[in-house]
Amino acid sequence: MDAMSLNTVNNASNADLSTVQGSAAVSVMKKAMNLQAASTAQLIQSIPQPALASSGSLGTQVNTFA
C-alpha cells in the first residue's frame, strides 16, 4: 500500500460521518478501493496460464507414499 492510499484510509477512518467532508472522505476511499480491486483483477487475468506436463516423468506422476 502506498503513502497516498494510507493517507486516504487514515482520513476516511478519522472522518465524522455526520459531516459532508466525512462522507466525501469515505466515498473517496470506497472508490479508490474499488479501482484498486479492478486493476488487481485485471493484472491477475493477464497472467498466462502455464501448460500442464503431459509426458515424461517430471510433473506427471504423484508419489502417494511420500
VMD Tcl script that builds the backbone (N, CA, C; Angstrom):
set m [mol new atoms 198]
animate dup $m
set s [atomselect $m all]
$s set {name element resname resid chain x y z} {
  {N N MET 1 A 0.850 -1.167 0.000}
  {CA C MET 1 A 0.000 0.000 0.000}
  {C C MET 1 A 0.896 1.229 0.000}
  {N N ASP 2 A 0.628 2.159 -0.894}
  {CA C ASP 2 A 1.470 3.334 -0.986}
  {C C ASP 2 A 1.022 4.427 -0.013}
  {N N ALA 3 A 1.793 5.501 0.061}
  {CA C ALA 3 A 1.526 6.569 1.033}
  {C C ALA 3 A 0.195 7.249 0.770}
  {N N MET 4 A -0.175 7.404 -0.516}
  {CA C MET 4 A -1.451 8.051 -0.830}
  {C C MET 4 A -2.618 7.202 -0.340}
  {N N SER 5 A -2.530 5.887 -0.509}
  {CA C SER 5 A -3.586 5.001 -0.038}
  {C C SER 5 A -3.695 5.036 1.478}
  {N N LEU 6 A -2.548 5.030 2.156}
  {CA C LEU 6 A -2.564 5.104 3.622}
  {C C LEU 6 A -3.182 6.412 4.094}
  {N N ASN 7 A -2.851 7.500 3.419}
  {CA C ASN 7 A -3.408 8.800 3.785}
  {C C ASN 7 A -4.920 8.818 3.582}
  {N N THR 8 A -5.390 8.234 2.477}
  {CA C THR 8 A -6.830 8.175 2.204}
  {C C THR 8 A -7.555 7.347 3.258}
  {N N VAL 9 A -6.986 6.202 3.624}
  {CA C VAL 9 A -7.603 5.344 4.643}
  {C C VAL 9 A -7.626 6.056 5.990}
  {N N ASN 10 A -6.536 6.701 6.354}
  {CA C ASN 10 A -6.500 7.417 7.633}
  {C C ASN 10 A -7.521 8.545 7.671}
  {N N ASN 11 A -7.629 9.298 6.589}
  {CA C ASN 11 A -8.607 10.388 6.548}
  {C C ASN 11 A -10.030 9.854 6.643}
  {N N ALA 12 A -10.305 8.777 5.937}
  {CA C ALA 12 A -11.656 8.226 5.948}
  {C C ALA 12 A -11.998 7.606 7.296}
  {N N SER 13 A -11.018 6.954 7.936}
  {CA C SER 13 A -11.318 6.318 9.220}
  {C C SER 13 A -11.459 7.344 10.344}
  {N N ASN 14 A -10.830 8.491 10.208}
  {CA C ASN 14 A -10.949 9.536 11.230}
  {C C ASN 14 A -12.064 10.523 10.935}
  {N N ALA 15 A -12.768 10.347 9.833}
  {CA C ALA 15 A -13.787 11.306 9.413}
  {C C ALA 15 A -15.060 11.146 10.233}
  {N N ASP 16 A -15.700 12.272 10.456}
  {CA C ASP 16 A -17.000 12.301 11.122}
  {C C ASP 16 A -18.062 12.130 10.043}
  {N N LEU 17 A -18.773 11.021 10.065}
  {CA C LEU 17 A -19.716 10.705 9.002}
  {C C LEU 17 A -20.925 11.630 8.971}
  {N N SER 18 A -21.108 12.426 9.998}
  {CA C SER 18 A -22.249 13.335 10.004}
  {C C SER 18 A -21.956 14.620 9.243}
  {N N THR 19 A -20.726 14.792 8.786}
  {CA C THR 19 A -20.385 15.977 8.007}
  {C C THR 19 A -20.237 15.605 6.534}
  {N N VAL 20 A -20.372 16.610 5.688}
  {CA C VAL 20 A -20.215 16.387 4.252}
  {C C VAL 20 A -18.779 15.969 3.947}
  {N N GLN 21 A -17.823 16.580 4.619}
  {CA C GLN 21 A -16.418 16.253 4.387}
  {C C GLN 21 A -16.137 14.798 4.780}
  {N N GLY 22 A -16.710 14.338 5.880}
  {CA C GLY 22 A -16.523 12.965 6.317}
  {C C GLY 22 A -17.130 11.969 5.344}
  {N N SER 23 A -18.318 12.280 4.883}
  {CA C SER 23 A -18.969 11.405 3.906}
  {C C SER 23 A -18.184 11.366 2.600}
  {N N ALA 24 A -17.648 12.510 2.200}
  {CA C ALA 24 A -16.848 12.563 0.974}
  {C C ALA 24 A -15.570 11.742 1.134}
  {N N ALA 25 A -14.952 11.791 2.305}
  {CA C ALA 25 A -13.725 11.023 2.545}
  {C C ALA 25 A -13.991 9.529 2.448}
  {N N VAL 26 A -15.102 9.081 3.008}
  {CA C VAL 26 A -15.456 7.662 2.933}
  {C C VAL 26 A -15.774 7.275 1.496}
  {N N SER 27 A -16.464 8.161 0.773}
  {CA C SER 27 A -16.783 7.889 -0.622}
  {C C SER 27 A -15.521 7.777 -1.471}
  {N N VAL 28 A -14.557 8.661 -1.256}
  {CA C VAL 28 A -13.298 8.610 -1.995}
  {C C VAL 28 A -12.549 7.326 -1.666}
  {N N MET 29 A -12.562 6.921 -0.399}
  {CA C MET 29 A -11.881 5.692 -0.012}
  {C C MET 29 A -12.513 4.483 -0.705}
  {N N LYS 30 A -13.843 4.425 -0.740}
  {CA C LYS 30 A -14.526 3.310 -1.387}
  {C C LYS 30 A -14.212 3.258 -2.875}
  {N N LYS 31 A -14.209 4.432 -3.521}
  {CA C LYS 31 A -13.896 4.465 -4.948}
  {C C LYS 31 A -12.459 4.037 -5.202}
  {N N ALA 32 A -11.533 4.460 -4.356}
  {CA C ALA 32 A -10.131 4.078 -4.506}
  {C C ALA 32 A -9.958 2.574 -4.315}
  {N N MET 33 A -10.662 2.004 -3.346}
  {CA C MET 33 A -10.571 0.569 -3.110}
  {C C MET 33 A -11.169 -0.216 -4.278}
  {N N ASN 34 A -12.281 0.257 -4.832}
  {CA C ASN 34 A -12.887 -0.414 -5.986}
  {C C ASN 34 A -11.971 -0.344 -7.202}
  {N N LEU 35 A -11.332 0.807 -7.411}
  {CA C LEU 35 A -10.406 0.949 -8.528}
  {C C LEU 35 A -9.202 0.038 -8.360}
  {N N GLN 36 A -8.694 -0.051 -7.137}
  {CA C GLN 36 A -7.559 -0.918 -6.866}
  {C C GLN 36 A -7.943 -2.386 -7.068}
  {N N ALA 37 A -9.127 -2.767 -6.647}
  {CA C ALA 37 A -9.584 -4.147 -6.833}
  {C C ALA 37 A -9.746 -4.474 -8.314}
  {N N ALA 38 A -10.273 -3.535 -9.080}
  {CA C ALA 38 A -10.458 -3.764 -10.507}
  {C C ALA 38 A -9.117 -3.901 -11.222}
  {N N SER 39 A -8.161 -3.048 -10.872}
  {CA C SER 39 A -6.859 -3.130 -11.534}
  {C C SER 39 A -6.108 -4.396 -11.120}
  {N N THR 40 A -6.291 -4.829 -9.878}
  {CA C THR 40 A -5.670 -6.074 -9.429}
  {C C THR 40 A -6.267 -7.271 -10.167}
  {N N ALA 41 A -7.568 -7.281 -10.324}
  {CA C ALA 41 A -8.226 -8.373 -11.045}
  {C C ALA 41 A -7.766 -8.409 -12.498}
  {N N GLN 42 A -7.588 -7.239 -13.103}
  {CA C GLN 42 A -7.122 -7.173 -14.478}
  {C C GLN 42 A -5.692 -7.702 -14.597}
  {N N LEU 43 A -4.844 -7.377 -13.621}
  {CA C LEU 43 A -3.473 -7.893 -13.633}
  {C C LEU 43 A -3.448 -9.411 -13.488}
  {N N ILE 44 A -4.283 -9.939 -12.613}
  {CA C ILE 44 A -4.333 -11.388 -12.407}
  {C C ILE 44 A -4.815 -12.083 -13.680}
  {N N GLN 45 A -5.798 -11.486 -14.357}
  {CA C GLN 45 A -6.312 -12.086 -15.590}
  {C C GLN 45 A -5.277 -12.064 -16.710}
  {N N SER 46 A -4.339 -11.118 -16.658}
  {CA C SER 46 A -3.351 -11.002 -17.728}
  {C C SER 46 A -2.200 -11.992 -17.589}
  {N N ILE 47 A -2.105 -12.684 -16.459}
  {CA C ILE 47 A -1.040 -13.665 -16.260}
  {C C ILE 47 A -1.360 -14.904 -17.095}
  {N N PRO 48 A -0.433 -15.309 -17.960}
  {CA C PRO 48 A -0.709 -16.501 -18.783}
  {C C PRO 48 A -0.706 -17.768 -17.930}
  {N N GLN 49 A -1.594 -18.690 -18.273}
  {CA C GLN 49 A -1.684 -19.967 -17.557}
  {C C GLN 49 A -0.649 -20.928 -18.131}
  {N N PRO 50 A 0.196 -21.492 -17.298}
  {CA C PRO 50 A 1.201 -22.430 -17.820}
  {C C PRO 50 A 0.544 -23.743 -18.243}
  {N N ALA 51 A 1.124 -24.362 -19.249}
  {CA C ALA 51 A 0.615 -25.653 -19.721}
  {C C ALA 51 A 1.058 -26.745 -18.754}
  {N N LEU 52 A 0.168 -27.674 -18.482}
  {CA C LEU 52 A 0.498 -28.789 -17.604}
  {C C LEU 52 A 1.350 -29.808 -18.344}
  {N N ALA 53 A 2.200 -30.478 -17.609}
  {CA C ALA 53 A 3.039 -31.515 -18.205}
  {C C ALA 53 A 2.164 -32.685 -18.625}
  {N N SER 54 A 2.410 -33.184 -19.834}
  {CA C SER 54 A 1.612 -34.311 -20.325}
  {C C SER 54 A 2.457 -35.527 -20.678}
  {N N SER 55 A 3.785 -35.368 -20.660}
  {CA C SER 55 A 4.640 -36.516 -20.951}
  {C C SER 55 A 5.915 -36.419 -20.125}
  {N N GLY 56 A 6.605 -37.556 -19.985}
  {CA C GLY 56 A 7.820 -37.577 -19.194}
  {C C GLY 56 A 7.529 -37.894 -17.750}
  {N N SER 57 A 8.582 -37.903 -16.934}
  {CA C SER 57 A 8.389 -38.269 -15.526}
  {C C SER 57 A 8.247 -37.039 -14.626}
  {N N LEU 58 A 8.578 -35.882 -15.104}
  {CA C LEU 58 A 8.509 -34.684 -14.294}
  {C C LEU 58 A 7.121 -34.046 -14.376}
  {N N GLY 59 A 6.413 -34.038 -13.276}
  {CA C GLY 59 A 5.114 -33.401 -13.224}
  {C C GLY 59 A 3.944 -34.248 -13.668}
  {N N THR 60 A 4.190 -35.505 -14.006}
  {CA C THR 60 A 3.090 -36.347 -14.481}
  {C C THR 60 A 2.790 -37.504 -13.548}
  {N N GLN 61 A 3.626 -37.705 -12.536}
  {CA C GLN 61 A 3.421 -38.817 -11.604}
  {C C GLN 61 A 3.347 -38.275 -10.180}
  {N N VAL 62 A 2.513 -38.887 -9.373}
  {CA C VAL 62 A 2.359 -38.483 -7.990}
  {C C VAL 62 A 2.847 -39.624 -7.096}
  {N N ASN 63 A 3.751 -39.314 -6.180}
  {CA C ASN 63 A 4.240 -40.315 -5.225}
  {C C ASN 63 A 3.302 -40.262 -4.021}
  {N N THR 64 A 2.454 -41.277 -3.894}
  {CA C THR 64 A 1.479 -41.289 -2.812}
  {C C THR 64 A 2.039 -41.781 -1.491}
  {N N PHE 65 A 3.289 -42.249 -1.476}
  {CA C PHE 65 A 3.914 -42.754 -0.258}
  {C C PHE 65 A 4.769 -41.693 0.443}
  {N N ALA 66 A 4.923 -40.554 -0.158}
  {CA C ALA 66 A 5.781 -39.521 0.409}
  {C C ALA 66 A 5.134 -38.855 1.611}
}
mol reanalyze $m
mol bondsrecalc $m
mol representation Tube
mol addrep $m
